[in-house]
Amino acid sequence: MHAMRSRDAEKDFVEFAHPGGNLVARILVPSIGQAEAPFIREQVLARLGEAAPGRSLVLDLSQVSLVSSLGLGTFVDLRNSAEKAGLRPAVFGMNRHLADLFRLMKIERLFASVKTQQELDALVAE
């Protein structure tokens, strides 16, 4: 049963794209808490190898409005794993609340912050 739920989670929680050898992980749920964070972590870690070394892992948070402390920990873990894989970690599409939370928790300095679609396009085209 757990395997079935994990398979369902892949469809529901994260969508991936590979522009220019980068890995863009678009989080599809509005909140990341205890139930969502482990699935998101597992799915993104499983796909890190799809990005070319020296490129970026972009966490697209444009559909996310709420992140728990466990969710923040997941982002830090993904950032560390990305760096070990030779990828530059970045976040895109944070609303004002998430940006304030990242600043307050001093997480914003761990990621390149991509604010606009034009900045994202430039990052993945580098």
C-alpha positions in Angstrom: 0.0 0.0 0.0 2.9 2.4 0.8 4.3 1.9 -2.7 0.9 2.8 -4.2 0.7 6.0 -2.2 4.3 6.9 -3.2 3.4 6.5 -6.8 0.3 8.7 -6.4 2.4 11.3 -4.5 4.7 11.6 -7.5 1.8 12.8 -9.6 0.4 15.1 -7.0 3.3 16.8 -5.3 6.1 17.6 -7.8 6.4 18.2 -11.5 9.8 18.2 -13.2 11.3 20.0 -16.2 14.8 20.0 -17.6 15.5 23.3 -19.4 19.1 23.6 -20.5 20.3 20.7 -18.4 18.9 22.2 -15.2 16.3 20.5 -13.0 13.2 22.6 -12.2 11.1 21.0 -9.5 7.7 22.7 -9.4 6.0 21.9 -6.1 2.3 21.5 -6.8 0.8 21.6 -3.3 -0.2 24.8 -1.5 1.3 23.8 1.8 4.3 21.7 2.8 4.0 20.0 6.1 4.6 16.7 7.8 2.5 14.8 5.2 4.0 16.4 2.1 7.7 17.0 2.9 8.9 13.4 2.8 7.3 12.7 -0.6 8.7 16.0 -2.0 12.2 15.2 -0.6 12.1 11.6 -2.0 11.0 12.7 -5.4 13.4 15.5 -5.9 16.4 13.5 -4.6 15.5 10.7 -7.0 15.7 13.1 -10.0 18.9 15.1 -9.0 21.0 12.9 -11.4 18.9 14.2 -14.3 20.6 17.7 -14.1 24.0 18.2 -15.6 26.8 19.0 -13.1 27.4 22.7 -12.9 23.7 23.5 -13.7 21.0 24.4 -11.2 18.3 22.7 -9.1 15.4 25.2 -9.0 12.7 24.7 -6.5 9.6 26.4 -8.0 7.5 27.5 -5.0 5.1 29.6 -7.0 2.1 27.5 -6.0 3.2 27.1 -2.3 1.7 29.4 0.3 2.6 27.7 3.6 5.7 25.8 4.7 6.2 24.2 8.1 9.5 23.8 9.9 9.7 20.3 8.5 9.2 21.7 5.0 12.0 24.2 5.7 14.3 21.4 6.8 13.4 19.5 3.6 14.5 22.5 1.5 17.8 22.7 3.4 18.4 19.0 2.9 17.6 19.3 -0.8 20.0 22.3 -1.1 22.8 20.2 0.6 22.1 17.3 -1.7 22.1 19.5 -4.8 25.5 21.0 -3.9 26.9 17.5 -3.3 25.7 16.6 -6.8 27.5 19.7 -8.2 24.3 21.7 -8.7 23.6 25.3 -7.8 20.4 25.5 -5.6 17.8 28.2 -6.4 14.3 29.0 -5.4 11.7 30.6 -7.7 8.3 32.1 -7.2 8.2 32.7 -3.5 5.3 34.8 -2.2 6.0 37.6 0.3 5.2 35.4 3.3 7.6 32.6 2.2 10.4 35.2 1.3 10.0 36.7 4.8 10.1 33.2 6.4 13.2 32.3 4.5 14.8 35.6 5.6 13.8 35.2 9.2 15.1 31.6 9.4 18.3 32.7 7.5 17.6 30.1 4.8 17.6 32.7 1.9 21.4 32.8 1.9 21.5 29.1 1.1 19.7 29.6 -2.3 19.9 31.9 -5.2 16.6 33.7 -5.2 14.9 34.0 -8.6 12.1 36.5 -8.5 10.8 36.8 -12.0 10.1 34.5 -15.0 12.8 36.5 -16.9 15.4 35.8 -14.2 14.4 32.1 -14.3 14.7 32.0 -18.1 18.1 33.7 -17.9 19.3 31.2 -15.1 18.3 28.1 -17.1 19.8 29.5 -20.3 23.3 30.2 -18.8 
